């Protein structure tokens, strides 16, 4: 199965980056900038479970949606 990797999704205060594992599963990492934008932190990461999970990741508007 050939899964297409989505583009990086930017939201207010951070972004979600997608990648493929060697097993061809789709993975993601959510990054957040600090208040002045000088540092980047990893908030969450893992495998995309299903299409509903992917849509949720692509709908993040702010970090209140993540936590």
PDB file of N, CA, C and O in Angstrom:
ATOM      1  N   UNK A   1       0.850  -1.182   0.000  1.00  0.00           N
ATOM      2  CA  UNK A   1       0.000   0.000   0.000  1.00  0.00           C
ATOM      3  C   UNK A   1       0.891   1.239   0.000  1.00  0.00           C
ATOM      4  O   UNK A   1       1.840   1.325   0.780  1.00  0.00           O
ATOM      5  N   UNK A   2       0.595   2.169  -0.848  1.00  0.00           N
ATOM      6  CA  UNK A   2       1.391   3.382  -0.985  1.00  0.00           C
ATOM      7  C   UNK A   2       0.630   4.558  -0.369  1.00  0.00           C
ATOM      8  O   UNK A   2      -0.334   5.052  -0.954  1.00  0.00           O
ATOM      9  N   UNK A   3       1.061   5.000   0.804  1.00  0.00           N
ATOM     10  CA  UNK A   3       0.419   6.115   1.508  1.00  0.00           C
ATOM     11  C   UNK A   3       1.155   7.394   1.170  1.00  0.00           C
ATOM     12  O   UNK A   3       2.379   7.467   1.272  1.00  0.00           O
ATOM     13  N   UNK A   4       0.412   8.384   0.774  1.00  0.00           N
ATOM     14  CA  UNK A   4       0.997   9.683   0.460  1.00  0.00           C
ATOM     15  C   UNK A   4       1.146  10.486   1.751  1.00  0.00           C
ATOM     16  O   UNK A   4       0.212  10.577   2.547  1.00  0.00           O
ATOM     17  N   UNK A   5       2.317  11.059   1.948  1.00  0.00           N
ATOM     18  CA  UNK A   5       2.590  11.842   3.156  1.00  0.00           C
ATOM     19  C   UNK A   5       2.009  13.249   2.996  1.00  0.00           C
ATOM     20  O   UNK A   5       2.336  13.938   2.029  1.00  0.00           O
ATOM     21  N   UNK A   6       1.145  13.691   3.935  1.00  0.00           N
ATOM     22  CA  UNK A   6       0.595  15.051   3.856  1.00  0.00           C
ATOM     23  C   UNK A   6       1.696  16.105   4.024  1.00  0.00           C
ATOM     24  O   UNK A   6       2.753  15.833   4.595  1.00  0.00           O
ATOM     25  N   UNK A   7       1.431  17.287   3.527  1.00  0.00           N
ATOM     26  CA  UNK A   7       2.331  18.424   3.714  1.00  0.00           C
ATOM     27  C   UNK A   7       2.357  18.807   5.190  1.00  0.00           C
ATOM     28  O   UNK A   7       1.466  18.432   5.953  1.00  0.00           O
ATOM     29  N   UNK A   8       3.373  19.547   5.581  1.00  0.00           N
ATOM     30  CA  UNK A   8       3.442  20.077   6.948  1.00  0.00           C
ATOM     31  C   UNK A   8       2.228  20.974   7.157  1.00  0.00           C
ATOM     32  O   UNK A   8       1.918  21.813   6.311  1.00  0.00           O
ATOM     33  N   UNK A   9       1.548  20.800   8.273  1.00  0.00           N
ATOM     34  CA  UNK A   9       0.365  21.600   8.596  1.00  0.00           C
ATOM     35  C   UNK A   9       0.747  22.611   9.673  1.00  0.00           C
ATOM     36  O   UNK A   9       1.129  22.237  10.781  1.00  0.00           O
ATOM     37  N   UNK A  10       0.641  23.885   9.338  1.00  0.00           N
ATOM     38  CA  UNK A  10       0.974  24.964  10.276  1.00  0.00           C
ATOM     39  C   UNK A  10      -0.294  25.473  10.949  1.00  0.00           C
ATOM     40  O   UNK A  10      -1.335  25.624  10.310  1.00  0.00           O
ATOM     41  N   UNK A  11      -0.190  25.734  12.243  1.00  0.00           N
ATOM     42  CA  UNK A  11      -1.293  26.332  12.989  1.00  0.00           C
ATOM     43  C   UNK A  11      -0.700  27.399  13.900  1.00  0.00           C
ATOM     44  O   UNK A  11       0.520  27.530  13.998  1.00  0.00           O
ATOM     45  N   UNK A  12      -1.559  28.158  14.563  1.00  0.00           N
ATOM     46  CA  UNK A  12      -1.102  29.227  15.437  1.00  0.00           C
ATOM     47  C   UNK A  12      -0.234  28.667  16.551  1.00  0.00           C
ATOM     48  O   UNK A  12      -0.724  27.939  17.415  1.00  0.00           O
ATOM     49  N   UNK A  13       1.050  28.998  16.538  1.00  0.00           N
ATOM     50  CA  UNK A  13       1.964  28.578  17.592  1.00  0.00           C
ATOM     51  C   UNK A  13       2.741  27.311  17.320  1.00  0.00           C
ATOM     52  O   UNK A  13       3.492  26.862  18.187  1.00  0.00           O
ATOM     53  N   UNK A  14       2.589  26.709  16.134  1.00  0.00           N
ATOM     54  CA  UNK A  14       3.337  25.498  15.869  1.00  0.00           C
ATOM     55  C   UNK A  14       2.986  24.847  14.547  1.00  0.00           C
ATOM     56  O   UNK A  14       2.415  25.477  13.657  1.00  0.00           O
ATOM     57  N   UNK A  15       3.342  23.564  14.433  1.00  0.00           N
ATOM     58  CA  UNK A  15       3.045  22.832  13.207  1.00  0.00           C
ATOM     59  C   UNK A  15       3.058  21.326  13.461  1.00  0.00           C
ATOM     60  O   UNK A  15       3.594  20.850  14.462  1.00  0.00           O
ATOM     61  N   UNK A  16       2.448  20.585  12.521  1.00  0.00           N
ATOM     62  CA  UNK A  16       2.434  19.128  12.554  1.00  0.00           C
ATOM     63  C   UNK A  16       3.208  18.655  11.333  1.00  0.00           C
ATOM     64  O   UNK A  16       2.911  19.051  10.205  1.00  0.00           O
ATOM     65  N   UNK A  17       4.200  17.805  11.566  1.00  0.00           N
ATOM     66  CA  UNK A  17       5.010  17.270  10.470  1.00  0.00           C
ATOM     67  C   UNK A  17       4.715  15.776  10.336  1.00  0.00           C
ATOM     68  O   UNK A  17       4.661  15.055  11.332  1.00  0.00           O
ATOM     69  N   UNK A  18       4.527  15.322   9.106  1.00  0.00           N
ATOM     70  CA  UNK A  18       4.200  13.929   8.833  1.00  0.00           C
ATOM     71  C   UNK A  18       5.394  13.226   8.188  1.00  0.00           C
ATOM     72  O   UNK A  18       6.209  13.856   7.514  1.00  0.00           O
ATOM     73  N   UNK A  19       5.485  11.926   8.402  1.00  0.00           N
ATOM     74  CA  UNK A  19       6.567  11.126   7.830  1.00  0.00           C
ATOM     75  C   UNK A  19       6.099   9.673   7.723  1.00  0.00           C
ATOM     76  O   UNK A  19       5.068   9.298   8.282  1.00  0.00           O
ATOM     77  N   UNK A  20       6.871   8.866   6.999  1.00  0.00           N
ATOM     78  CA  UNK A  20       6.564   7.444   6.877  1.00  0.00           C
ATOM     79  C   UNK A  20       7.590   6.632   7.642  1.00  0.00           C
ATOM     80  O   UNK A  20       8.788   6.911   7.586  1.00  0.00           O
ATOM     81  N   UNK A  21       7.110   5.624   8.356  1.00  0.00           N
ATOM     82  CA  UNK A  21       7.975   4.631   8.987  1.00  0.00           C
ATOM     83  C   UNK A  21       8.426   3.640   7.911  1.00  0.00           C
ATOM     84  O   UNK A  21       7.838   3.588   6.831  1.00  0.00           O
ATOM     85  N   UNK A  22       9.461   2.860   8.200  1.00  0.00           N
ATOM     86  CA  UNK A  22       9.903   1.826   7.257  1.00  0.00           C
ATOM     87  C   UNK A  22       8.793   0.837   6.948  1.00  0.00           C
ATOM     88  O   UNK A  22       8.755   0.255   5.864  1.00  0.00           O
ATOM     89  N   UNK A  23       7.890   0.647   7.899  1.00  0.00           N
ATOM     90  CA  UNK A  23       6.756  -0.270   7.709  1.00  0.00           C
ATOM     91  C   UNK A  23       5.665   0.353   6.838  1.00  0.00           C
ATOM     92  O   UNK A  23       4.614  -0.254   6.632  1.00  0.00           O
ATOM     93  N   UNK A  24       5.909   1.556   6.330  1.00  0.00           N
ATOM     94  CA  UNK A  24       4.986   2.315   5.478  1.00  0.00           C
ATOM     95  C   UNK A  24       3.806   2.902   6.242  1.00  0.00           C
ATOM     96  O   UNK A  24       2.892   3.454   5.631  1.00  0.00           O
ATOM     97  N   UNK A  25       3.811   2.791   7.580  1.00  0.00           N
ATOM     98  CA  UNK A  25       2.790   3.462   8.378  1.00  0.00           C
ATOM     99  C   UNK A  25       3.066   4.964   8.371  1.00  0.00           C
ATOM    100  O   UNK A  25       4.211   5.393   8.230  1.00  0.00           O
ATOM    101  N   UNK A  26       2.023   5.745   8.521  1.00  0.00           N
ATOM    102  CA  UNK A  26       2.143   7.196   8.550  1.00  0.00           C
ATOM    103  C   UNK A  26       2.355   7.652   9.982  1.00  0.00           C
ATOM    104  O   UNK A  26       1.594   7.268  10.870  1.00  0.00           O
ATOM    105  N   UNK A  27       3.379   8.466  10.222  1.00  0.00           N
ATOM    106  CA  UNK A  27       3.663   9.005  11.546  1.00  0.00           C
ATOM    107  C   UNK A  27       3.524  10.517  11.555  1.00  0.00           C
ATOM    108  O   UNK A  27       3.430  11.156  10.506  1.00  0.00           O
ATOM    109  N   UNK A  28       3.512  11.079  12.761  1.00  0.00           N
ATOM    110  CA  UNK A  28       3.401  12.536  12.902  1.00  0.00           C
ATOM    111  C   UNK A  28       4.148  12.988  14.144  1.00  0.00           C
ATOM    112  O   UNK A  28       4.377  12.211  15.071  1.00  0.00           O
ATOM    113  N   UNK A  29       4.523  14.261  14.142  1.00  0.00           N
ATOM    114  CA  UNK A  29       5.071  14.921  15.320  1.00  0.00           C
ATOM    115  C   UNK A  29       4.469  16.317  15.375  1.00  0.00           C
ATOM    116  O   UNK A  29       4.435  17.028  14.371  1.00  0.00           O
ATOM    117  N   UNK A  30       3.993  16.706  16.561  1.00  0.00           N
ATOM    118  CA  UNK A  30       3.441  18.052  16.761  1.00  0.00           C
ATOM    119  C   UNK A  30       4.505  18.884  17.463  1.00  0.00           C
ATOM    120  O   UNK A  30       5.010  18.506  18.520  1.00  0.00           O
ATOM    121  N   UNK A  31       4.838  20.018  16.864  1.00  0.00           N
ATOM    122  CA  UNK A  31       5.836  20.942  17.420  1.00  0.00           C
ATOM    123  C   UNK A  31       5.157  22.236  17.840  1.00  0.00           C
ATOM    124  O   UNK A  31       4.183  22.665  17.221  1.00  0.00           O
ATOM    125  N   UNK A  32       5.680  22.862  18.905  1.00  0.00           N
ATOM    126  CA  UNK A  32       5.147  24.123  19.421  1.00  0.00           C
ATOM    127  C   UNK A  32       6.291  25.110  19.630  1.00  0.00           C
ATOM    128  O   UNK A  32       7.341  24.752  20.164  1.00  0.00           O
ATOM    129  N   UNK A  33       6.082  26.345  19.206  1.00  0.00           N
ATOM    130  CA  UNK A  33       7.037  27.423  19.482  1.00  0.00           C
ATOM    131  C   UNK A  33       6.732  28.017  20.854  1.00  0.00           C
ATOM    132  O   UNK A  33       5.581  28.027  21.290  1.00  0.00           O
ATOM    133  N   UNK A  34       7.783  28.519  21.541  1.00  0.00           N
ATOM    134  CA  UNK A  34       7.520  29.224  22.800  1.00  0.00           C
ATOM    135  C   UNK A  34       6.924  30.595  22.477  1.00  0.00           C
ATOM    136  O   UNK A  34       6.767  30.946  21.307  1.00  0.00           O
ATOM    137  N   UNK A  35       6.593  31.363  23.509  1.00  0.00           N
ATOM    138  CA  UNK A  35       5.869  32.629  23.318  1.00  0.00           C
ATOM    139  C   UNK A  35       6.585  33.616  22.409  1.00  0.00           C
ATOM    140  O   UNK A  35       5.929  34.297  21.620  1.00  0.00           O
ATOM    141  N   UNK A  36       7.918  33.718  22.494  1.00  0.00           N
ATOM    142  CA  UNK A  36       8.624  34.679  21.642  1.00  0.00           C
ATOM    143  C   UNK A  36       9.130  34.044  20.334  1.00  0.00           C
ATOM    144  O   UNK A  36       9.783  34.705  19.527  1.00  0.00           O
ATOM    145  N   UNK A  37       8.823  32.770  20.140  1.00  0.00           N
ATOM    146  CA  UNK A  37       9.178  32.110  18.885  1.00  0.00           C
ATOM    147  C   UNK A  37      10.632  31.702  18.756  1.00  0.00           C
ATOM    148  O   UNK A  37      11.084  31.358  17.664  1.00  0.00           O
ATOM    149  N   UNK A  38      11.376  31.735  19.862  1.00  0.00           N
ATOM    150  CA  UNK A  38      12.808  31.456  19.774  1.00  0.00           C
ATOM    151  C   UNK A  38      13.161  29.986  20.003  1.00  0.00           C
ATOM    152  O   UNK A  38      14.273  29.564  19.686  1.00  0.00           O
ATOM    153  N   UNK A  39      12.228  29.201  20.549  1.00  0.00           N
ATOM    154  CA  UNK A  39      12.499  27.787  20.790  1.00  0.00           C
ATOM    155  C   UNK A  39      11.336  26.932  20.315  1.00  0.00           C
ATOM    156  O   UNK A  39      10.181  27.358  20.307  1.00  0.00           O
ATOM    157  N   UNK A  40      11.676  25.712  19.919  1.00  0.00           N
ATOM    158  CA  UNK A  40      10.690  24.765  19.412  1.00  0.00           C
ATOM    159  C   UNK A  40      10.691  23.540  20.309  1.00  0.00           C
ATOM    160  O   UNK A  40      11.754  23.017  20.642  1.00  0.00           O
ATOM    161  N   UNK A  41       9.513  23.079  20.703  1.00  0.00           N
ATOM    162  CA  UNK A  41       9.386  21.894  21.554  1.00  0.00           C
ATOM    163  C   UNK A  41       8.499  20.857  20.873  1.00  0.00           C
ATOM    164  O   UNK A  41       7.574  21.200  20.137  1.00  0.00           O
ATOM    165  N   UNK A  42       8.794  19.588  21.127  1.00  0.00           N
ATOM    166  CA  UNK A  42       7.931  18.508  20.650  1.00  0.00           C
ATOM    167  C   UNK A  42       6.820  18.307  21.673  1.00  0.00           C
ATOM    168  O   UNK A  42       7.096  18.150  22.862  1.00  0.00           O
ATOM    169  N   UNK A  43       5.582  18.310  21.227  1.00  0.00           N
ATOM    170  CA  UNK A  43       4.429  18.167  22.103  1.00  0.00           C
ATOM    171  C   UNK A  43       3.928  16.727  22.112  1.00  0.00           C
ATOM    172  O   UNK A  43       3.615  16.183  23.170  1.00  0.00           O
ATOM    173  N   UNK A  44       3.853  16.111  20.936  1.00  0.00           N
ATOM    174  CA  UNK A  44       3.283  14.772  20.814  1.00  0.00           C
ATOM    175  C   UNK A  44       3.749  14.163  19.507  1.00  0.00           C
ATOM    176  O   UNK A  44       4.100  14.886  18.574  1.00  0.00           O
ATOM    177  N   UNK A  45       3.757  12.865  19.431  1.00  0.00           N
ATOM    178  CA  UNK A  45       4.114  12.175  18.204  1.00  0.00           C
ATOM    179  C   UNK A  45       3.664  10.736  18.241  1.00  0.00           C
ATOM    180  O   UNK A  45       3.322  10.211  19.301  1.00  0.00           O
ATOM    181  N   UNK A  46       3.662  10.097  17.087  1.00  0.00           N
ATOM    182  CA  UNK A  46       3.269   8.696  17.020  1.00  0.00           C
ATOM    183  C   UNK A  46       2.766   8.330  15.644  1.00  0.00           C
ATOM    184  O   UNK A  46       3.014   9.034  14.666  1.00  0.00           O
ATOM    185  N   UNK A  47       2.057   7.219  15.582  1.00  0.00           N
ATOM    186  CA  UNK A  47       1.481   6.760  14.320  1.00  0.00           C
ATOM    187  C   UNK A  47       0.075   7.323  14.166  1.00  0.00           C
ATOM    188  O   UNK A  47      -0.675   7.439  15.135  1.00  0.00           O
ATOM    189  N   UNK A  48      -0.263   7.667  12.940  1.00  0.00           N
ATOM    190  CA  UNK A  48      -1.626   8.090  12.633  1.00  0.00           C
ATOM    191  C   UNK A  48      -2.483   6.827  12.652  1.00  0.00           C
ATOM    192  O   UNK A  48      -2.207   5.879  11.917  1.00  0.00           O
ATOM    193  N   UNK A  49      -3.517   6.808  13.487  1.00  0.00           N
ATOM    194  CA  UNK A  49      -4.316   5.597  13.706  1.00  0.00           C
ATOM    195  C   UNK A  49      -5.262   5.288  12.560  1.00  0.00           C
ATOM    196  O   UNK A  49      -5.373   4.140  12.129  1.00  0.00           O
ATOM    197  N   UNK A  50      -5.941   6.311  12.070  1.00  0.00           N
ATOM    198  CA  UNK A  50      -6.920   6.117  11.000  1.00  0.00           C
ATOM    199  C   UNK A  50      -7.226   7.472  10.358  1.00  0.00           C
ATOM    200  O   UNK A  50      -6.631   8.489  10.715  1.00  0.00           O
ATOM    201  N   UNK A  51      -8.149   7.471   9.421  1.00  0.00           N
ATOM    202  CA  UNK A  51      -8.468   8.708   8.704  1.00  0.00           C
ATOM    203  C   UNK A  51      -9.050   9.778   9.629  1.00  0.00           C
ATOM    204  O   UNK A  51      -8.780  10.965   9.447  1.00  0.00           O
ATOM    205  N   UNK A  52      -9.841   9.371  10.614  1.00  0.00           N
ATOM    206  CA  UNK A  52     -10.410  10.333  11.565  1.00  0.00           C
ATOM    207  C   UNK A  52      -9.304  10.997  12.382  1.00  0.00           C
ATOM    208  O   UNK A  52      -9.370  12.197  12.647  1.00  0.00           O
ATOM    209  N   UNK A  53      -8.294  10.236  12.782  1.00  0.00           N
ATOM    210  CA  UNK A  53      -7.159  10.784  13.531  1.00  0.00           C
ATOM    211  C   UNK A  53      -6.383  11.775  12.661  1.00  0.00           C
ATOM    212  O   UNK A  53      -5.980  12.835  13.139  1.00  0.00           O
ATOM    213  N   UNK A  54      -6.175  11.436  11.393  1.00  0.00           N
ATOM    214  CA  UNK A  54      -5.497  12.337  10.463  1.00  0.00           C
ATOM    215  C   UNK A  54      -6.263  13.645  10.321  1.00  0.00           C
ATOM    216  O   UNK A  54      -5.664  14.720  10.345  1.00  0.00           O
ATOM    217  N   UNK A  55      -7.577  13.564  10.176  1.00  0.00           N
ATOM    218  CA  UNK A  55      -8.397  14.781  10.049  1.00  0.00           C
ATOM    219  C   UNK A  55      -8.308  15.632  11.309  1.00  0.00           C
ATOM    220  O   UNK A  55      -8.292  16.861  11.232  1.00  0.00           O
ATOM    221  N   UNK A  56      -8.250  14.981  12.475  1.00  0.00           N
ATOM    222  CA  UNK A  56      -8.109  15.713  13.737  1.00  0.00           C
ATOM    223  C   UNK A  56      -6.777  16.461  13.777  1.00  0.00           C
ATOM    224  O   UNK A  56      -6.722  17.614  14.204  1.00  0.00           O
ATOM    225  N   UNK A  57      -5.708  15.805  13.334  1.00  0.00           N
ATOM    226  CA  UNK A  57      -4.386  16.446  13.312  1.00  0.00           C
ATOM    227  C   UNK A  57      -4.356  17.628  12.350  1.00  0.00           C
ATOM    228  O   UNK A  57      -3.695  18.633  12.614  1.00  0.00           O
ATOM    229  N   UNK A  58      -5.067  17.509  11.243  1.00  0.00           N
ATOM    230  CA  UNK A  58      -5.087  18.578  10.251  1.00  0.00           C
ATOM    231  C   UNK A  58      -6.056  19.701  10.609  1.00  0.00           C
ATOM    232  O   UNK A  58      -6.152  20.692   9.885  1.00  0.00           O
ATOM    233  N   UNK A  59      -6.773  19.552  11.719  1.00  0.00           N
ATOM    234  CA  UNK A  59      -7.741  20.568  12.142  1.00  0.00           C
ATOM    235  C   UNK A  59      -7.290  21.326  13.384  1.00  0.00           C
ATOM    236  O   UNK A  59      -8.042  22.146  13.911  1.00  0.00           O
ATOM    237  N   UNK A  60      -6.068  21.064  13.862  1.00  0.00           N
ATOM    238  CA  UNK A  60      -5.581  21.760  15.060  1.00  0.00           C
ATOM    239  C   UNK A  60      -5.503  23.254  14.763  1.00  0.00           C
ATOM    240  O   UNK A  60      -4.882  23.672  13.785  1.00  0.00           O
ATOM    241  N   UNK A  61      -6.136  24.047  15.612  1.00  0.00           N
ATOM    242  CA  UNK A  61      -6.126  25.498  15.446  1.00  0.00           C
ATOM    243  C   UNK A  61      -5.200  26.172  16.448  1.00  0.00           C
ATOM    244  O   UNK A  61      -4.563  27.175  16.129  1.00  0.00           O
ATOM    245  N   UNK A  62      -5.124  25.632  17.646  1.00  0.00           N
ATOM    246  CA  UNK A  62      -4.236  26.143  18.683  1.00  0.00           C
ATOM    247  C   UNK A  62      -3.892  24.983  19.602  1.00  0.00           C
ATOM    248  O   UNK A  62      -4.460  23.901  19.454  1.00  0.00           O
ATOM    249  N   UNK A  63      -2.989  25.175  20.538  1.00  0.00           N
ATOM    250  CA  UNK A  63      -2.563  24.071  21.379  1.00  0.00           C
ATOM    251  C   UNK A  63      -3.630  23.620  22.358  1.00  0.00           C
ATOM    252  O   UNK A  63      -3.494  22.555  22.961  1.00  0.00           O
ATOM    253  N   UNK A  64      -4.679  24.393  22.533  1.00  0.00           N
ATOM    254  CA  UNK A  64      -5.806  23.939  23.327  1.00  0.00           C
ATOM    255  C   UNK A  64      -6.471  22.741  22.671  1.00  0.00           C
ATOM    256  O   UNK A  64      -7.080  21.919  23.357  1.00  0.00           O
ATOM    257  N   UNK A  65      -6.363  22.630  21.353  1.00  0.00           N
ATOM    258  CA  UNK A  65      -6.922  21.500  20.632  1.00  0.00           C
ATOM    259  C   UNK A  65      -6.073  20.248  20.791  1.00  0.00           C
ATOM    260  O   UNK A  65      -6.566  19.140  20.580  1.00  0.00           O
ATOM    261  N   UNK A  66      -4.806  20.406  21.158  1.00  0.00           N
ATOM    262  CA  UNK A  66      -3.880  19.279  21.237  1.00  0.00           C
ATOM    263  C   UNK A  66      -3.978  18.594  22.588  1.00  0.00           C
ATOM    264  O   UNK A  66      -3.963  17.365  22.665  1.00  0.00           O
ATOM    265  N   UNK A  67      -4.078  19.367  23.638  1.00  0.00           N
ATOM    266  CA  UNK A  67      -3.963  18.795  24.979  1.00  0.00           C
ATOM    267  C   UNK A  67      -5.290  18.377  25.546  1.00  0.00           C
ATOM    268  O   UNK A  67      -5.351  17.877  26.670  1.00  0.00           O
TER     269      UNK A  67
END
